Amino acid sequence: MNYEKLQTRLREVMQEEIDRKEAVGTQLRVYHRNREVFCGCFGIDNTETGREVREDDIYRLFSMTKPVTSVAVYTLLEQGRLSLDDAVERYLPGFREMQVETPDGLVPARRKMTVADLLHMVSGLEYPHPYNPVAARLCEFYQAEEQKSPDRMLGTVEFCNRLGSYPLLYQPGERWNYGTSADVLGAIVEVVSGSSFRTYLKETVLTPLGMNDTDFFVPQEKRDRYASMYIRDEQGNFRREEPTFLALKERHIPPAFESGGAGLLSTMEDYGRFALMLLNRGTLPAECSPSGQAVTILRPETVAEMTIPGLTEEQRRQCGWESMKGFSYGSLMRILVAPDEVSYRPAFVGEFGWDGWTGNYVCIDPTNGMTFIYMVQQANGCRPQMYDRIKQAVYDGLSEAEQP
């Protein structure tokens, strides 16, 4: 197959984003049929020194941590050490006697929250922000933790037990709402495994896949590879800054709170292996593995279960984000169910993946054996139109590559 037109078009799309000053520096990697068909770095990493983006840069994943947490949970489900129907309170007693915020005040939860509720984001849990009473109460808790050094914060289990003492925004199982569900799953992994969440991830997912640059902090010897973070000022200009967000700060020391929802840092190479493992139904092929041997993390039927939409049609309509048009949700990932609702053509039922607060994005398309990872470090960096431009360029390029 000839990928030259695909590569040319992707270089144009990526450089146009830099030229329009929509980003300072970005990176894109595309795989097709387990072959890397595009790899490119664009713009600069550091506006002060002029350092260019490099292929081995280490990025804050934020919510692209969630699919990794989901895989960890499913390894325990495969082993029979955890069940989707298990009550969260079985592992985290802070979730006993949950209450729910209503217009008439607090009422008891009608049923227990389950592991499945967490995986599909229908738990009723919230993230901290000032826009509703539940989230505003959480702000106080997070702000208090953020005053501490990361190694002095509450540990993962204690942090999540404390989350259980706050009211829910909705009854468990009632509505889709993006909140701290993945963090709570990380704490459950820790309780069930008997290891720290980090240790379990390392032993079960990261090290077997050769994801040696993926961790909850950047050690001293790798700090020259730590990608710069940018925030737009009131004039629309980019300002280099390291923000504190969701109790994540000072990523240079091991944190006590290992966030399953947003805590990991990784490289393009590492996350590419993770995506290829999911693309290949739970096994990283030998030709993609640094060891030269295939590595199985999950059984094919488990990955098939992971990528079944977990929402009712009514719950899907509650996912009102632009980036969720056409998608349902399940196992901490978006899953395409309505191709006619997206802006790129063709689109394929079963495409899945997720993104992160700084704009990072992973797309996995089993129908076409394709995955791509896009990396950028910009606060509030979700860029749905850019993701769709990349997809359109990829699908156009693949179509042309297959022509004789």
C-alpha positions, 0 to 999 in steps of 0.5 A, spaced: 500 500 500 502 507 498 501 511 504 504 517 501 498 521 500 495 520 507 502 522 509 502 529 505 495 530 507 496 529 515 502 533 514 498 539 511 492 538 517 497 538 522 501 544 520 495 548 518 493 548 526 500 550 528 500 556 522 493 558 525 496 559 532 491 554 535 496 550 538 504 551 540 506 544 539 503 537 537 504 530 535 501 525 531 502 518 530 497 513 525 498 505 525 494 501 520 494 494 520 499 494 525 504 498 521 506 505 523 504 509 517 505 516 519 509 519 525 510 527 525 512 532 530 509 540 529 511 546 532 515 547 538 515 545 545 518 551 549 516 558 547 522 561 551 527 556 549 525 554 542 526 547 543 522 543 538 517 537 539 520 531 540 518 524 539 520 521 546 516 527 549 512 525 556 505 528 556 500 529 561 495 524 559 489 527 564 483 523 562 486 518 557 488 515 563 481 512 564 482 507 558 488 504 562 484 504 568 479 500 565 483 495 562 486 494 569 479 493 572 477 488 566 484 484 568 481 483 575 474 481 572 477 476 567 480 473 573 474 473 577 476 477 583 471 482 581 464 483 578 461 488 575 455 487 579 459 488 586 457 494 590 462 499 591 461 499 598 464 492 598 471 495 597 470 502 599 466 503 606 466 510 605 460 509 600 455 506 605 449 510 606 450 515 600 445 521 599 443 524 593 442 531 591 435 533 589 431 540 589 428 538 595 434 537 599 438 530 600 435 523 600 438 516 600 440 513 594 435 508 592 440 502 591 448 501 591 453 504 586 456 498 582 462 497 579 458 497 572 456 504 574 463 507 575 465 504 568 459 507 564 459 513 568 452 513 571 454 513 578 452 520 580 459 522 582 461 529 580 468 532 578 469 539 582 467 545 579 463 551 581 456 550 577 452 546 582 452 544 589 455 537 589 461 540 585 462 546 589 462 542 595 467 537 592 471 544 590 473 545 598 475 538 599 480 538 592 483 545 594 484 543 601 488 537 598 492 541 593 495 545 598 499 539 600 505 536 597 503 531 592 506 526 597 503 528 603 496 528 600 491 522 602 492 516 599 488 513 593 483 509 597 483 514 603 482 519 598 476 515 594 473 513 601 472 521 602 469 522 595 464 517 598 462 521 603 459 527 599 452 527 596 451 524 589 448 529 583 444 523 581 441 516 583 446 511 581 444 508 574 440 514 573 444 519 568 450 519 565 455 524 568 462 525 567 465 525 574 470 521 579 468 514 577 475 512 574 478 515 580 474 510 585 475 504 580 483 505 581 482 505 589 478 498 588 483 496 584 488 497 589 483 494 594 482 488 590 489 487 588 492 488 595 498 492 591 498 500 590 494 502 584 501 504 580 504 497 582 498 493 579 498 497 573 506 496 572 506 489 573 499 487 569 499 492 563 505 497 563 511 493 564 508 487 559 507 492 554 514 495 554 510 502 556 517 504 560 515 511 560 508 511 563 508 513 570 504 518 575 510 522 575 516 524 571 523 522 574 529 526 574 533 523 569 527 524 564 525 531 566 528 534 559 523 530 556 517 533 560 512 537 555 511 544 556 504 546 558 500 552 555 494 556 557 491 561 553 491 568 556 485 573 556 488 576 549 488 569 546 496 568 547 499 562 549 502 562 556 507 557 559 504 554 565 504 548 570 497 548 573 494 544 578 488 541 576 484 535 579 489 535 585 494 533 580 500 538 581 508 538 581 509 531 577 516 531 579 515 526 585 511 520 586 504 522 589 500 519 594 494 519 590 494 515 584 488 518 580 485 513 575 481 518 572 487 523 570 494 521 573 498 518 568 504 521 564 506 517 557 509 518 551 507 517 544 510 510 543 508 508 550 500 509 548 501 507 541 503 500 544 497 500 549 492 502 543 495 497 538 493 492 544 486 494 544 486 494 537 488 487 536 483 485 541 487 484 547 494 482 544 500 486 542 502 483 536 509 481 536 511 485 530 509 491 535 512 489 541 519 491 544 521 484 546 519 481 539 514 477 542 506 477 542 504 480 549 496 478 551 493 483 556 486 481 555 482 475 552 478 477 545 472 476 548 473 481 554 475 487 549 469 485 546 465 486 552 469 493 554 467 496 547 459 494 548 456 501 549 453 501 556 448 507 556 441 507 554 438 511 549 436 516 553 443 516 557 446 517 551 442 523 549 445 526 556 452 526 553 451 533 550 459 534 548 460 536 541 466 531 541 460 525 543 456 526 537 454 520 534 457 516 540 455 512 546 459 511 552 462 504 556 468 502 560 471 509 560 471 510 553 467 513 547 464 508 542 461 510 536 454 508 535 451 513 530 455 514 524 451 519 520 451 524 526 459 525 525 462 530 520 467 525 517 466 520 512 466 514 512 465 512 519 464 506 522 460 503 528 465 500 534 470 506 533 472 507 540 477 511 544 478 517 549 481 524 550 484 528 555 483 535 558 490 538 555 487 536 548 490 529 547 486 524 543 486 516 541 482 513 536 481 506 535 477 503 529 477 495 529 473 495 522 479 498 518 485 496 523 487 503 524 489 507 530 491 514 531 494 518 537 494 525 537 498 529 543 498 536 545 499 540 552 493 546 552 489 547 558 482 546 556 484 543 550 479 539 547 478 540 539 473 536 536 474 539 529 481 538 529 480 530 531 475 530 525 479 533 520 485 528 522 480 522 521 477 525 515 485 525 512 486 518 515 480 515 511 481 519 505 488 517 505 487 509 506 482 509 501 487 512 496 492 507 499 488 501 497 487 503 490 491 499 485 
